[in-house]
Amino acid sequence: MRKRNGVAQLNRTHSHRKAMLRNMATSLFEHERIVTTRARGKVLRGYAERLITRARQNLADGTPAERKLHNQREVLRHIRSRDVAKKLFEDIAPRFKDRPGGYTRLIHLPERKSDAAPMTIVELVDRIERPRRIREQRGQKPTGRKKDAKERAGGKDRDEDRKGKWYDRFRRRKRDHDA
């Protein structure tokens, strides 16, 4: 009997959930790290680990060519891009050759500001860190320099000008009221 062996529905229909997981798995394998909600991350973790296990089966010695082709076709049913599937088989699966499972990790983040949804980072455990782009040094002036508030107001700071006007109006009212 079945009795409450449910699936995490994520408030979506079957087809929407399936498409969302396929897209998220493709992004995870492409970038090796994605940020998502905690509930989606927990569902994605199992989904992605099954695909990595399927790709790892091609690395075993003595695997017949038909079985390798079958594994590739099974993974391509779930991965949107052929380039990402190629990366999964040639780059990601060999990294996890000796690991018996647990290819992904969830890192909890603070809640999202807009709707307070708990967020998480889903990333591959043996993720290769790419070097970050080097920014220009601070000493150099940027080409399109922005004017500050004083330059825009013709030498005066706009806030100071506003405060002065307000104070003058206030004093005038006080004089009129006292007289």
Secondary structure, DSSP 4 states (H G I P E B T S, - for coil): --SS-----TTS-HHHHHHHHHHHHHHHHHHSEEEEEHHHHHHHHHHHHHHHHHHHGGGSTT--HHHHHHHHHHHHTT-S-HHHHHHIIIIIHHHTTT--S--EEEEEEEEPTTT--EEEEEEETTPPPPPPPPPPPTTSPPSSPPP-HHHHTTTS-HHHHHHHHHHHHHHHHHHHHH-
